[in-house]
Structure formats: structure tokens, C-alpha cells
Amino acid sequence: MEDGNTSKIINLNPVKLACSDCGLYQLCLPVGIEPSELEQLDRIIKRRRPLRRGEHLFQVSAPFRSIYAVHSGSIKTYVPTEDGNEQITGFHLPGELLGLDAISTRRHPCAAKALETTSLCEIPYEKLTELANVIPSLQNQLLRIMSQEILHDHSLLTLLGKRSAEERLAALLVSLSERYRQRGFSPTELTLSMSRNDIANYLGMVVETVSRLFTRFQEEGILHVDRKQVRIIAPDLLNTVACSGQSLRSEMTAREGTTT
């Protein structure tokens, strides 16, 4: 599915990069869309040249013109802080869309930066809305995705609110595991494209706490960690930690207390 001339913005159809040939289209396109309608959508989608690691897709306050779908790689979104640092607002994997939060103001409220070499499909918004007027399923999908964005914001507020540090990290790993599963990848073998610093920033922690928790989860048999490679050994226990903050060690302590 790769084309040698990736330095140009190219139309998906002529190079046979149609949505119907993409293993991710069920994630970002309407379920049940007719083949003829899919062809119409293919005509307006462009394939951008790949972004290099650290390269921006857009900056804060840049004019909003398109929605982007991650085809491969990953993107982080963030808002610059007054002290010149970043406040990370999300990590975006293949099959996920970026840019919907700019529709109302017509300017991007955050910046988007590639965490690794990343290819994207660009969907011009004006052409998309014109097409949505004649394809009801496309309108419904846009509303569904916008609803997911609102739910994500609510989930993030909950995650950063009263949850413990253990719960925050476990919840992020559970989320990534489920998103990997949806893409047809192993839900237990994760490659984390984001740094420990990025994870700490996103979860509202210091990086030392994140590193300490990864070590603790490994000692407790929940994970096996090898730099950016994370293998989830005990998915049920990780989910328990994400929901209650109760680690294996505390569980074992509680059981020992019950038997004595």
C-alpha cells in the first residue's frame, strides 16, 4: 500500500490506496456505506507525505481546513503552556481522526506532532460536508465520532481527577490494549511510541512515578517491560488496578490478613 512518490499529496484512488483496500477503514468510516458512496469519499481523500518523528501536522491556532485520519504511526496532541512546555491532551493511533475539535472556531485549539514516522489521510472539511449532505451514513458517522470526542474529554477529566497514580497508568494501558485489539493487533503486546515523559505529562505525574509504577507492575507480574515494548501478562489484574487502584501486592496482603 506504499507508493514511492510519498513527497507529494496524492489521491488515494489512482494508486489503489482506496479506503476499501485499507484494513482500518471500518474504524474511521461508516458501517454499511455503499460501494458507490465509498468511491465518492475516496475521490476527496488525499494521502499526505509521511511526517517524520517530531514533525508537526498543525500548530495551535492554525486555520482549520481538513480532518486527518492516522494511517500508520502515531500522533500526540498538546497545548503549549505559559512556561514554554507542553500539556499533552491525547495520543492518536491508526484509524483515529484528528481535527474535529477545530470545527467550531475554524482554528486548531492544539498542536499535533508525530511520535514516529506517521502517514495520514487528509479529508478536506468543506468537501466532506458537501458529501455528507448526500450520504446520510456519513453524517451519522461524523456525529458518532464527535460524541466519542466528548466522551474522551470526560474520561480524561475523570482519569486526572480523583484516581491514584496506579489507576491512571493502568487505565492508559487498558485503553491502549483495547485500541490495539480493534486494529487487529495483539492486545497484550504493546509498542509504546510515546516516551515516559509524555506518559507522565498526559497523566499528570512526574516521570519518576511513571518509571516506578512500570517497575512495580513488572515485579507484581502484571507486565513485562523492555523499554518501549510492554507485554501484558495479567490483563484481568491490570483492569482491576485501573478500576480500583488495587495492586497485586495489596491484594495478596489483604488475602494474607484474611487467613491469619
N, C-alpha and C positions, 0 to 999 in steps of 0.2 A: 504493500500500500504506500510505499515511499516513492517519491519522484525525484530525479536527480536535480531538477531545477528548482530547489526549495527556496532560493533567494527572492523569488517573485511571489506576489499574491496571485494565486491561480484558482480557477474554477474547479470544483470537485468533479463535475461530470465528465469533461473530456479526458481526464487522466484516470478514469474509473475509480475515483475515490468517493463514489456516491454513498450517501447515508445507508442505503440498503446493503452495502458491502462492509459496513463498519460494525464491529462487534459491540459497540457502545450505543448504537442508535436507540435501542429500547430504553436507555436511561434518560436521554435528553429529548426524545421525540414522542409524539402522541401514540398511545397504544391504539392499534386498529386503523391507522391512517391508510388511505387507499394508495395503491402504487402510483396512480396518476398524480395524486396530491404530493406524494413524496418526490416525484420528479420535479414538480413546481418548486418545492422547497430546495431541492438540490441546485436549482438554477441561480438562487440568490446567495448561496453559501460560498464563502471564499476560504481557501486554505492559506494561512499566513506562513511566512518563513519561520522556522523554529527559533524560539528565544533561547539564548544562552543562559546558563546559570547566573543569576544576579541581574539579568536584563529586565527592564520594566515593560509591561504590556501597556499600562497607562499610569499617569500620575494623579495626585489629588487635584481636583478642580479642572481636570482636562475635559474638553467638550465630549458629551456622550453622543456617539453615533452608532455603535454596534453592541451587540451581545456576543460573548465569546464562549465557546464550548471547548473544554480541555480534551484534546485527542490523545495525547500521551505526555508523560511527565507530571509536574505538579506546580501549583502557583500558591503563593501566600498573599493575602491582602492585609494592609496595615494602614494606620493613620499616623502621620508624624506627630511627635509630642513637642511641647514648647522647649524642652531641653535638647532637642535635636535627635532624640531616639525614636523608636518605633513602638506603637501599640498594635500588636498583631490581632486581627479580627477574624481570620479564618484560613484554613488550608483547603485547597481545591484539587481534587483528583480527576482522572479521566472520566468523561461522561457528565461532569458537573459544569454549570453555567456561571459566568461572571458578568457583572454589569447591570443586573436588574435593579440594583439599589440606586441607579442614576437616572431612572426613567422620569421621576417627578421633577427633579431640578434641572435635568439635562446636563449635569456635570457630575463627574465621578467623585463621591464623597471619601474615597480611599484610594490608595495606590495598590498596584498589583505587580508582583515581582516573581520571576521564575526561580524555583528552588533547585532546578536541574534543567537540562535541555528539555524544552517543552514545545510541542506543536499544538496549534489551536485552529479551530474552525471559526471564522468570523461571519456573523449574521447581521447585516445592516438592518437597524431597527425600523427605519421607515418602510423598507421593502417587506419586512416581516409583518408589520401591522397591516399593510395592504393585503398581504396574502392571508392573514388571519381573518380578514373580513369575508373571505370566500371559503375558508376551511374551518368550520366550527370546532373540530377536534384540536386544531392548533390553538385557538382561543382558550379552550378548556385547559390545554396543557400549560399555557403561559400562566393562567390563574393558579393552577396546581403548584407550579414552581414558585410563584410569588408567595403562596401560602407556606411552602416549605422554608422560604427565606425568613418569614416572620417566626415560624416555629423554631428555626435555628437560633434566631436572636433571643427568643425566650429561653431556650435551652442553655445558651451561653450565659445569660444573666443568672440562671439557677446554678450553673456549674461554678461560677465565680462568686456566688453569694455565700451561703452557709455551709457548703461542702468542705470537708477536710482536704488536705493536700493529697492523701492517698486516694480519696474518691475522685478527685479531679483527674489525676493521671490515669487511673483505671478506666474512668468514663471515656477519656480520649482514646485509649487503646481499644476499648469495646467499640466505639464509633468507627475507628479506622478498620477494625476487623470486619464489621458489617459492610462497610463500603467496599472493601476488597472482595468480599463474598459476592456482592451484587455485580461486580465486574468480571466474575468468573475466575478470580484468583483464590488462592488458599486463604481462608480467614485466620489461619494460625501462623502463617509465615509472612511477617510484615517487613517491608523495607521502608524505614523512616527517612524520607528525603529532607525533613526539617531537622535543624540542629537542636541540641539540648537547650541552647539559649533561646531558640524560637519557641520550643515547647514551654519553657519556663515563662517566657513573656506572655504567651497565649493564655496560660493557666493562672497567671498572677502569682508566680512563685519566684524564688531565686534559683539559679541554675544548680547550686549545691544541693538544694532539696530534691530537685528532679533526679540528679545523679544518685543521691542516697536512696530514693524510692525505687529506682530501677535495680539497684543492688539488693535492696530488701526484698523486692518481689522475686528476684532470682534466688536468693537464699531460702525463700519460703516455698520454692517450687512452682511458682505461678508462671514465670517467664524464664527463657534463656536469652541472654543479651550478648551480642557480639557486635559492638559499635552500632551501626545503623540497622543491623539485622536483629529482629526480635521474633522469637518463636514463643507462641502462647502455649504453654504446657497444660495449664488448668483453666480452660475457658469459663467453666461454671464458677470457679473460685474468683476469677478476675471480675466476672459480672457481679458476684456477691460484694466484692470490695467496692465496685463502682456504685452500687446501690446503698450500701450501709457503712462503708469505710472499715469494715471488719476484716482484718488481715488473717492469714493462716495462723500466724503466731498467736493472735488474740483468741482465735477460735480454739486452738489447742490448749491455751491457758484456761479458757472457760471450761473445756471438757475435763481437764485435769482437776479443776476446782470442784466439778460436779462429782467426780469419782472418789474424792478424798473425804 
